[in-house]
Amino acid sequence: MSNLPKGHPKLLNAWAFYDWANSVYSLVIASAVFPIFYNLLFKVRKNFYIEVFGYCFKNSALISFVTAAAFLCVALFSPLLSGIADYIGNKKIFMRVFNYIGALSCIGLYFFDLEHIFIGLLFYFFGLIGFWGSLVFYNSYLPDIAFAEQQDSVSAKGYSLGYIGSVLLLIVNLAMIMKPALFHITGTSGEASMKAMRYSFAMVGCWWILFSQYTYYYLPKGNSIQKKVTLAVIFNGFNELKKVWKILQSETQLKRYLGSFFVFSMAVQTVMLVATYFGAQEIKWKDANESQIGLITCILLIQIIAIIGAVLTSKASAKFGNIKTLIFLNAFWFLLCGFAYFITTPNEFYIMASLVGLVMGGIQSLGRSTYSKFLPETEDTASFFSFYDVSEKIGIVIGMLVYGIIDQITGSPRFAIVFLGLFFLTGLILLTRVSKK
């Protein structure tokens, strides 16, 4: 364990490196390999419906509901955790606990099968809880380890490391799935690929635990004075949210912007979480092999183009202003959702993935920076961003529930995607009420 002073380069690098450790979860588990694996289990069985808790669920609707439940827990517990994180003497323990819950759950996904689906879904649920729970404490460390003028650059460094690390592991996993024999993975072609996917889940968990040790070696425990956690401390996070809500009543422009952000962010985050499930079910791939390779290629395509999209969005906002750019992005997303209803071929899906990548990174980064510009003069920006994060997660809960319910009732996610398009249209209309300055 090292005790480095605030702002020390080694300390900043160690903090940023946690992104390298944990971003493999969001790319391999949440976005790419697990959705493909999950869909293939049902495809092999030739039945996309399964009975859980006495109800018959469509597979993609079921995973949407489990994701919504996990995000609801995160939204409820984040203020509690952030209240504790700001106060306690050793938040490293809390960060570690959530890290290990998430990582061990990823390893547990190796055993995911439809015969014991309840246990498998629990591993998926706790993987998500562990990932987001550890981020609450990880983010709360930033003001402890970096001076104000260092925070933007070290945060950007973390994002870059996370992107590089997760893409690197995904490429290795893709190679394993495409050429299992090279990695001495035995079985028929289909069996070996499925085995490779199971190995990739275990690799995510091991990667996350292994590389986080560098972060924990340098990170301080937290506050130097050990304090007792009381009920007042536990509910401090909720009290901060109540304060922000009261301030919002007199901040008309911020309130209007948050309303629009809540609606369009709900749609963006839902599209990102369900894109692979949509592609696996609705696109007419030649065979399972083309489906696996095509879907993972699309995820990589989105990741790479999202960087270009974020740069272009930044330039557009500098020239035309944030609100006008966001209105354009919402209009573009609305058209994409309409286009998604009609796509059936792999080439159409590749075009769609490229267009999504172009506006995905941009609308997220611009959405957050626009919010910061509307904030009133205050030193307590942490409370406002806590409110922002909770709003975003509640939005995901609603988005995933809407998607899951429509998918369950109609039997097709196409109608759900069109419905998400209406959220973008609503976000666009609400943005026209926000001051352009």
Secondary structure, DSSP 4 states (H G I P E B T S, - for coil): ---PPTT-HHHHHHHHHHHHHHHHIIIIIIIIHHHHHHHHHHHHHT--EEEETTEEEEHHHHHHHHHHHHHHHHHHHHHHHHHHHTT-S-HHHHHHHHHHHHHHHHHHGGG--STTHHHHHHHHHHHHHHHHHHHHHHHHTHHHHS-HHHHHHHHHHHHHHHHHHHHHHHHHHHHHHH-GGGGT--SSHHHHHHHHHHHHHHHHHHHHHHHHHHHHHHS--S-SS-----HHHHTHHHHHHHHHHHHHTT-HHHHHHHHHHHHHHHHHHHHHHHHHHHHHHHS--SSHHHHHHHHHHHHHHHHHHHHHHHHHHHHHHHHH-HHHHHHHHHHHHHHHHHHHTT--SHHHHHHHHHHHHHHHHHHHHHHHHHHHHH--S-S-HHHHHHHHHHHHHHHHHHHHHHHHHHHHHHS-HHHHHHHHHHHHHHHHHHHTTS---
